[in-house]
């Protein structure tokens, strides 16, 4: 007796990245295995629309795929925590941090073929900051400042992000943070304080090369003040997975942390938010079924 095809809902954000995903329907029609899957498409039309779609539709589908960037991935993934529905990604954003960690091909055909061939989903961890979920990274400090500037930029994409990063790096003022880790209080002057579940911000910028998505731990990465002439080396280390070898970087492996930040700006999966200055962060282990490959 043959199995019924699994039902997939593709949730497409038409304005992520360069917008090439507007024509994704034809690519899915061509490459998705119709013996294994039936599918429907829905396009988001306003902020938080993806969350509304998941709330209404998840009971009718076996798999829900985000077609978009890290913001879309965050919204849909967070809406599927502790759900039996399997989550997947067709990356179409500027950074695609979680997709890169999961070794999901960045081309549509390859991403669809991964969906065709997957056997068992990964049970990945998700983290929460003051009740807001993040799948890859969250932070306060320079990464949050760049995310805020990027959110107000008139253009998207990696080049815009890189330009903002370089422009702001040399005028950003170092701030003092209070970290509460395992009943210890540490005060530190830092450029950035990042909490990582996945290994990178996106675009292969490996802020936390040792992070694993399914080990039940977060990594706290503290980038301390460094001389201006070190900036090129720090950027090089970020992209060649050697950031933790720098004497200006501390890493803590933990399940929860409280951070008192002097700024209200934070980033969650690259999206800019404002929050009260006391940040409570914790891990929710093995709560999301996701398609991908991890070592």
N, C-alpha and C positions, 0 to 999 in steps of 0.2 A: 504494500500500500504506500503510495507516494505521499510525502509530506506536503502540506500546503505552503505556498511561498510566504516567507516572512514579510511583514508590512513595514516599509520604511517611509518616514516623513522627512523630507529635506526642507529645512528652514533656512531661507536665503536672505542675507542682508545685502540689498543691491548697492549700498554705498560704501561697503568696506573696501579698503585698498584702492585698486585702480578701477573697480567696477566690472571687471571682465566676467564675473559670475552671473551677470544678468542673462547670459546665454547658456547657463549651465544645463538647462532642460534638455537640449539636444545632445549634450555630451553624456548625460545620464542615460538617456534613451538608447544611445549607441553602445555604451560600454557596460551598463549594469546587467548582471546575470538574471534574466527574466524567469529562469527555472527556479531560482532560489528566492527571488524577491519581487514583490509588487511595490509600487511607490506612488507618492503624491508629493507635489511641490507647493510651498507657500512662501510668499515674499513678505518680509517685515516692512511696515510703512511708517512706524513712529517709534520713539524711544520706549523701551520696556515691552514692545510688542511681542518679542520672542517669548518672554515669560508668560504672557497672556495665552499665546498659542499652545505652549506646553501644558498649561493648566487645563485648557479645554480639550486637548487632543491626545495626551500621552496614553490614556486608557485604550486608545484605538490602534496603537502601533507597537511593534516589537523593537524597533530601532528608530532613533531620531538623530539626524545628522545636521550639524551646524555648518552652513556654507557661508563663511565670513571670517572676520578677524578675531583677535583675542577678546574683544568686548562681547561679540556674539557667542563665542565659546564659553565665556564666563556666565553669561545669562542663561544659556540653555543647560550647561553642565550643572550649575547651581540649582536649577529647577528639577534636576533628575536625581538629586541625592537620595539615597535609600529607596530608589525606584528599581523595579525589575527591568525597566526599559534600558536597552543598551544605547550608549551614546557614541557618536562618531563625528569626525571632523573632515571637511574638505576645506583646506586652508585657502583663504582669499583675502588676507589682511596685509598689513604692513610688516608686522613682526613675526606672527605665527609661532609664538614661543612654545606652547604646549604641543602643537603638531610636530614641531622639530624634535622635541624631547621624545615623542612617541614614534619617531622615524616614519611619519606619514609623508608620502611624496608630496611635493609642493605643486605638481601639475595635476590637473583634474583627472586625467585618464588614470594615472598611477594611484591616486587616492581612491578612486572608484574600484580599481582592481584589488586594492587592499581590503575593501569592504567585501568584495566577491569571495576572497580567499580566507577570511578570518575564521578561526575555529572557536576559540573561547575568548571572551573579553577579559581585559585586565581589570582587577578590582583595585582602583586607585584611591589614594587619600585625597581629601579636600581640606582646606583650612578656613578658619573664620576669624575675621577681625571686627570686633564690636558688632557681631551678628551678620556681617557682610561676608559672603563666601569669596574665596579666590582659589584658583586651580594651579596657577604657576607661581607668581610672585606678588608680594605686596611690599610697600616701603614708605618711609618718611625721610625727607631729606632731598638730596639732589635728584634722585630718580623720580620722586613725586613732583618736584619743581619742573623737571623736563616734561613730564606727562601733562602737567597743567598748561605749560606753554604750548605744547603740541596740540592740546585740545582747542586752543584759541587760534591756531595757525590756519591760514586760508588754503594751504595745500597739505596733502597726506604723503605717506610713503617714507621709505628709509632715508632718502636724501634730506628731506625736511627734518626728520628726527635727528640725523647726524649733525646737521647745520645748527639746530637749536642747542644740542649737547655741547658742541665746541664753543659756540657764542657764550653760553651761560657758565661754562666750567670756570672761566678765569675771573668772573665777577661774583660768583656765588659765595656767600659768607658761611663759614663753618659754624655749626650749632652744637649745643650741649644736650645730650639725651640721658635719661635715667632708664636703666634696664633692670627689670626684676626677673632674675633667672634662678630657679631652684632655691628660693628663699634668700638669694644673694642680691644685693643692690649694687650695680655698677654705674658710675657716671662716666660718660665718655664724650669727648669732642669729636664729631664725625662729619664727614662729607655726606655719607648716606648710611642708613640703617635699613637693610633689606631682609625680609623673611621669605625664604625660598622653599617651595614644595617641589617645583621642577628645577632643572639645571640652568635655565637661562631666562633673560628678559624677552628674548626674541632676536631674530637676525643673527643667531649664533653668538650672541654676547653672553658668555657663560659666567654669570655672577656666582653660581654655586655648582661647580662641576661634580661634586660628590652627591648631589641630591638624587634621591630615588623617589618615584611616585607611589611606591607601595610598601615602604618600610616603617610606616607609622611615626616618622620623625620629620620635623621641619629643620632647616638650617638658618640660623641668624648670621648674616654677613654684615660686619661693621667695617666700613671703609673710612679710615681715619684721615686726618689732614696730612697732606704730603706736599713737598715743594713743587712749585710750578714746573720745574725742569723734569720732574718724574712723570708728568702727564702722558707723554707719548708711550712710555713703558707700561703705565697702568692700562692704557687703552689696548696696547698689544697683548698684555696678560689677559684682559677680559675676553679677547677673541681666540686666544690659543689655549684656553682652559687652565691657565697657570696663575689666576688671580690670588688664590689662597697661599701661594708661595711668597707673596709680597709681605714685607715687614709692616706695611701700613694696613693690613687686612687681618681681622680676627673672625673666626668662625666658631659658633656654638651649635651643637646638635641638641634639640629639645622637642618637647611635646607642647609646651605652652610658654608664654612670656607676656609680661606687661611692659609696655614702653610708654614713658612720658616724654612727649615731643614738644618742642617750643613752637611748632607750626601746626596749623590745622590741615595743611595739604597732605594728602596721602595718595598713593596709586595702588589700585587693585587690578592685577592683570593688565597693566598699562593704562587703565582708565583713571582719570583724575576725579577725586572726591575730596570733600572737606569733612572732617570728623573732629569730635572733641579730642583734646590733647592726650588723654589717657587711653592707650590702645591695648585692649585685651585680645591676645591671639592664641588660638589653640588648634590642634589637629583633629580631624574626624577621620579615623582610619577606615580604609577599604569600603567606602560608601558609594562609589560611583563605578558602574560597569562601562568600560570604554574600549573601543577598538584601537589597536596600535601594536607596536613592537618595542619592548624595552629589554635591555641586556640584564 
